[in-house]
Amino acid sequence: MSDLLIEKLNFDYQGNKVIDDLSLTIEKNEIVCLLGASGCGKTTTLKAVAGLIEPTSGLIKISNKTFNDKKSCIAPEKRNIGMMFQDYALFPHLTVSQNIGYGLLSKDKKANSERISEMLSLIKLEGFGERFPHQLSGGQQQRVAIARALAYKPSILLLDEPFSNIDHQVRFQLIEDIRRIIKDQQVSAIFVTHSKDEAFAFSDQLAIMNDGKIIQQGTAKELFHQPKAKMVAEFLGQGIYISAQHQGDLTFKTPLGCITSTQDINFDNQQGTLYIRPQYISLKSKCTNKTDNSVTILSKRFMGTRYIYRINILDQEIEIASTDDGEFNHGDQVDLNILPHPVNFFIN
């Protein structure tokens, strides 16, 4: 049984379709990320699940209980949903313990106190219960926010850009910590972000959104290596397009020579386009004669352990980390080679 089921969800606002026939399933104890550019409908989808807006049409079920359908729309306070916002939304006049215990409905003070202590231990803030939010770091405030959202054992947890205000140096440690906390509590979650790096680190499944629709859902590895649309491939990483003819087996003929796929191909000698990511492009040492695979170094920058070079390939600029032991300079002619890799191929 899935923890969340959304079927054919629609939401219109001032004549515009913000969510368009969206369907999504989240399994028990699974974290699914809604990933997409600003304005694609991610936060609106969260609001519909939370009951903060009423969908134009569609079905929402949580733990097999219907919250939205043609007949009814259950109020937000009756949905048993935990929410975590990008600004934390902690009460400044309440202590850490009071913030965590705010949503507890039990009248048993001892049980509430034990639950608060349990959550303080889970977020590793024992001894911080009497402090106020302004006395905590951003990361500590975020931990308190997740403890408050989980304290009353919600059916599902909604997280809206929760890491955007956290310093980059500590962001991914916090992501790891909060993922551990959610998994420990065995709560399913929907996570909204526009950062693919956060999505890869935090989620079990990604759902790529565009114009109110889910374009593709799957694991990060599945979407990265087998995108069903160019939009998905582009969103998950920089690359260039080159025309290609499938030659049978695992080979493609391109203007840059033959390129080999490392995953099974079922394209039957069709014409199409390859999306080549920079990690699969190797720059070779300086050449004396210009060849079909020669390119010019347009610029370079030092990144501590390697140089990043900007080059132009078939009228498309891309940045490549050098795999050569030597150092290239602006204006140098170098050869490039496309390494065997799991190709992203789109039929024309």
C-alpha positions, 0 to 999 in steps of 0.5 A: 500500500502506498503512503501517498497517491495522487491521480490526475491532479489539476489546479487552475489559477486566474485562467492558467493551469498551474498543475496539469493532470499530475499523478504521483505515488510515494511508497512507505518510508520513501522520500520523493523529490519534486525537482524543477525550475521555479514556477513549474508547480512544485510548491503548488503541488505541496500546498494541494497535498497539505490542503492549503489550496483546493485542486480544481480536480483530481484525487489525493489519498494518504495512507489509503484515506481520501483527502481530495476527490470530486465530493470532498476536500479535508481541512489542513488541520485534519490531515496529520501532515508535517511541514518544514519550510525554508524559513523554519517558521519557529516561534521566536517566543517559545523555547526549543522544547516548546517549539518541538512540543507545539503540535502534540495533542496528548493531554498526558504531560509525561508522554509529551515530555518523553516525546520531546526528549526523544526528539531532542536526542534524535536531532542531537540537541540534548541540553538545548531544550530551554534555549530560544531559536535566536540562540541557535545556528541556522543548522540547529534551527533546521533540526528543531524544525524537523523535530517539530514536524515529526514529533506528532508522528505525521502520516507524511512529511512535506519539505519546501526548499528546506536547505536554501538558507543554509550555508553551502559548507554545512548544507550537505552534512545537514542533508545527511542528518535530516535524511537519517532522522526521517528514515529513522522515524519511518515517515514518507516525504515529499521534498521540493527543490530546484537544486539537482545536487540536493535532490540527488543527496536527499531523495530516493526518487526524483520526479522532474516537473515542467509546466505543472506536469511530471515529465519523468519519475525514477531514481537519480541514476535512472533519470541521469542515464536514461532520460525520456526527454531532452528537458530531463537530460538538460536539467540534470546536467550540462551537455552538448547535442550532436547528430548521430546515426545508430549503427547497430549494437552499441555504436553511433556514428557522429561528426566527432567519430564513432561513439560507444554506449555502455548500456543496452541499445534498442534503437534499430539503426535510427537517426537522432541526437546524442546529449554528451555530458562533459565528464565523458569528453576527454581532452588530449595533449596539444596537436601539431595539425588541426584535425576533425576532432581539434578544438581551441581552448577559449578560456581556463580557470584553476579549481585547486585539483584541476583546470576547467577549460571552456571549448567550442564543439560544433558551435556549442560552448562547454566546460571540460575538466582536463584529464591530461597531465599537462596544462593547456593555455588560451588559444591552444589547439587540443584533440578531444575524444568521446569516452564510452558511456551510457548514452542519452539518445533522442530519436528525431 
